[in-house]
């Protein structure tokens, strides 16, 4: 049994108020009190803790609940101040009280959420990673990016001209990458393994490219901004998909093991992309007034959360419809708590969310695709997609090929069954098992002279190249 010493933020009430249910779309009056009650830093803190309190190492109490001597893990939740005034990163720290200091000790893990989300989204993954941290005597951290979640909502701006794409991208990435690097220095971490989802995965790669000596490996969950555009990425499906299986097709694939992630294969990726192509064709509206308005607002720097906030009392209803439709695999209580959490971080002051139009073109195609940049990485990189993902997986396979061509045979790709874009929530058992397996894996350095290691890397690279060429021939 895991015994932990938990330190929660000062001032957290012993008994948290119950989270509100998603408002009834037919009743606007149900929205007014919820909007007043649920928005604000204090409410955001409570909604985050409500998600985390269901985890085995958290307590209802604001003071350490345990006086156990030699507890193996210490857990703290805090706002880590940065050097600039009023800049801080919301941090969940899970530290071994007896850390392994040997050369073979695994690097600390840092979980990084996606666009407009927060560390609370990982509530179904943190327990497994905590057990791993105890077993390996290391640390796991979960952060809110600057300007998102419960981190400081500081002004975001880009000074570069609109037509200077490299400068715009560099400035937007720096907002997040520089704050992460400062956080690393403050925490005293030499190297880190980064696990990122969606935009968090994109920014993890951007960080690794600027600070390669600080990253041990990358695990990228449904990463944004990987393939060149146009592609089959369909961002609108984030709002329209019903759970992890929008087509209700899981029952017709009894051969697929839902308990594990499977190495990507050519036929599997072709099937995924065929489904994405069908969605793309069904939603084709490039000539519509709505599409032109969407493109205009995107290029002018609007964010989808700005639209929700500007809708006043309809905001909670919109968030409620999204959370109840998209996360159908959660229990009723989990859905209610996640809805309350999403509502609070969405209605907070806009900040880091405004990066999106500088990093991605309308339609979520990267202005500077990662597939053209990953070849510089000399570390293991793992791409992971859900079998019903709306991110185009071809970019992941092309990236593995780019790594191989650059001499890095430690790129790989997996598909998680019964999962969509939020694969870590849709199928946590399979994702958690994969994360632990990848974290436990001992990777040889790229320059290793070991003949067996080079042989393994060569075989992996040949298999990846075969898949890549098979998919390319089907374009």
VENFENCOR-V265496 format. One record per backbone hydrogen bond with DSSP energy under -1.0 kcal/mol. NH is the residue of the N-H (numbers start at 1). CO is the residue of the C=O. Records with the same first field share a line. If there is no record, write none. Layout:
NH: CO ; CO
This chain:
5: 73
7: 75
12: 9
27: 24
30: 27
31: 28
35: 31
36: 32
37: 33
38: 34
44: 40
45: 41
46: 42
47: 43
48: 44
49: 45
50: 46
51: 47
52: 48
53: 49
55: 52
58: 55
74: 95
75: 5
76: 93
77: 7
78: 91
80: 89
82: 87
87: 84
89: 80
91: 78
92: 142
93: 76
94: 140
95: 74
97: 72
100: 137
105: 102
109: 139
110: 193
111: 141
112: 195
117: 114
121: 118
122: 119
123: 120
125: 122
126: 122
129: 125
130: 126
131: 127
132: 128
133: 129
134: 130
135: 131
136: 132
138: 133
140: 94
141: 109
142: 92
143: 111
144: 90
147: 152
148: 145
151: 148
152: 88
154: 152
164: 161
165: 163
168: 164
169: 165
170: 166
171: 167
172: 168
173: 169
174: 170
175: 171
177: 173
178: 174
180: 176
181: 177
182: 178
183: 179
184: 180
185: 181
186: 182
187: 183
189: 184
192: 214
193: 108
194: 217
195: 110
196: 219
197: 112
198: 221
200: 197
202: 198
203: 199
204: 200
205: 201
206: 202
207: 203
208: 204
209: 205
210: 206
211: 207
214: 211
215: 212
216: 192
218: 380
219: 194
220: 382
221: 196
222: 384
224: 198
234: 390
237: 234
238: 235
239: 236
241: 237
248: 245
252: 249
253: 250
256: 253
260: 257
262: 415
264: 413
269: 265
270: 266
271: 267
272: 268
273: 269
274: 270
275: 271
276: 272
277: 273
278: 274
279: 275
280: 276
281: 277
282: 278
283: 279
284: 281
288: 285
292: 288
293: 289
294: 290
295: 291
296: 292
297: 293
298: 294
299: 295
300: 296
301: 298
302: 297
307: 303
308: 304
309: 305
310: 306
312: 309
314: 311
315: 312
318: 314
319: 315
320: 316
321: 317
322: 318
323: 319
324: 320
325: 321
326: 322
327: 323
330: 327
335: 331
336: 332
337: 333
338: 334
339: 335
340: 336
341: 337
342: 338
343: 339
344: 340
345: 341
346: 342
347: 343
354: 351
355: 352
356: 353
358: 355
359: 355
360: 356
361: 365
364: 361
367: 359
370: 225
371: 226
372: 369
373: 370
374: 370
376: 373
377: 374
381: 410
382: 218
383: 412
384: 220
385: 414
387: 416
388: 419
389: 386
397: 393
398: 394
399: 395
400: 396
401: 397
402: 398
403: 399
404: 400
405: 401
406: 402
407: 404
408: 403
412: 381
414: 383
415: 262
416: 385
423: 421
425: 422
426: 422
427: 423
431: 427
432: 428
433: 429
434: 430
435: 431
436: 432
437: 433
438: 434
439: 435
440: 436
448: 445
454: 450
455: 451
456: 452
457: 453
458: 454
459: 455
460: 456
461: 457
462: 458
463: 459
464: 460
465: 461
466: 462
467: 463
468: 464
469: 465
470: 466
471: 467
472: 468
473: 469
474: 471
475: 472
